[in-house]
Amino acid sequence: MNSESTVRSPSPWPFFVLTFGWTWLFLIPAALTGMNADALPVLVLRLLAGVGPMVSALLLIYRASDRRARADYWQRLLSPGRIPARWWAVLLLTPPLLTGLSALVDLVLGGTGLRLEAAASFVDRPLAVLPFMAFTLLFGPIPEEMGWRGYALDGLQARWNALSSSLILGVLWAAWHLPLFFIEGTFQAELGLGTLSFWIFMLSMIPQTLTMTWIYNNTHRSTLSAVLFHFMLNFTGELFELSQRADVILFGMWIGLAMLVITLCGPARLCRMRGERVPNG
């Protein structure tokens, strides 16, 4: 028996309650100040809010789990050796490839495709991309994935199949971002509440979550794979700004990829590797 299969998966619901409670405790006051997102008090509140999934996961891991579960948690986050070679290409290349293909389709249809101003800003100072990458990695992918995939996904999959678990997690992951739409100056506020861009942002997280579950289940439950995939999503989105039509096309491509994974793998397992088992509760 795979040793990972004996690590107990706790209920994910306390994690969700703690995560929403922690994050919204800081984001709601930040929104009520009416100040810009870059104002120091709001910036501090946003930073504190962003670590909600990580804080919640660590609190639950160290309060309710045994030493073996804690070791498993950190090993899944820190060990690149869990990720088979072919899956490195999948998790690192999928976001930029889909983005580029969406821009190309938009160009063929007569659109503008993507804008390269952000990427071009690093041409004359290439080393400046390193702190930008570090910031993108530290403020989003790491603290979020230590909770969403690193803690909650196993608990969901111990109770529901991979598809249902992804749908639940995707909806909650999207809803977690809602207060950001009320803070002036955030990326979300610039999209606008209830706009087409708002719905693309929110609904895209569902097929993206299913894609991440597919990767997670095929990389020996690697939280690191989720961190890197999330990083590539954010990094690609920051560097290359799509036209609105290209955004719609990209959303369709995420749905298409998710449907392909479901079709090829089935909703229950999503192509989990032989010998790899999600822990039972």
C-alpha positions, 0 to 999 in steps of 0.5 A: 500500500502507498504510504501516502494513502494512510495519511488521514484527510480531515474535513475541509469545512473548518478550513473554509470557515477559518479561511473566509473568516480570516481573509474577509476580516481584513478585506471588508475593513479595507473596502470600508475605508474607501482608500486606494489599494496602495495606501499603506493601511489598505496594503497592510490589510490586503497582505494580512488577508492574503495569507488566510489560506496558509494560516488556516491550514497551518493552524489546523495541521498543527492543532489536529494532525499527528506528526506523520500528517505534518511531515506529509504536508511539508513534503508535498510542498517542498519536494520537486521530486514528486513531480514526474518530468512530463508534468513539469511541462504541463504545469509550466507551459499550459497557461502561456500556451493557452494565452498565446493561442487565444491572442493568435485566434483573436488576431486572426479574427481581426482583433488586437490579440495581446499587449506587450507593454508589461513584458517589454518593460523588462527588455532593457532591464532583464534582471528586474524580472527576478524581483517581479517573479519573486513578488508574484510567487510570494503574494498569491501562489504560495500562501493560497496553495498551502491551503486550497490544494495543500490542505483542502483538496485531499479532504474534499476528494476523500468525500467526493469524486475529483470532479465534484471536489474541483467544482466545490473548490473552484466556486469557493476559491472564486468567492474568496476574492469577492471583497477585492472588487470593492477596494479601489485600485485592485485588479479586481476593482478595475474589472468592475463588479458584474461586468463581462470581465468580472464573470470571466475572472470568477468563472475561469477559476472553476476549469482552472481548479479542475486542471489543477486537480488533474495535475495534483492527482498526477504529481503524487499530491504535490502542493508544489505543482499547484504553487507553480501552476498558480504562479504561471497563471498570475505571471502570464496574466501580468506580463501579457494583457489580452483584449476582451475578446481574447479573454473570452476565447481564453475562458473558452479554452480553459473550459475546453481543456477541462472538458477534455480532461473529464472526457479522457480521465473520467470525473472520478479519478482524473487520470490519477497515476497507478498506485496513487491514492487520495487518502481516505477520511 
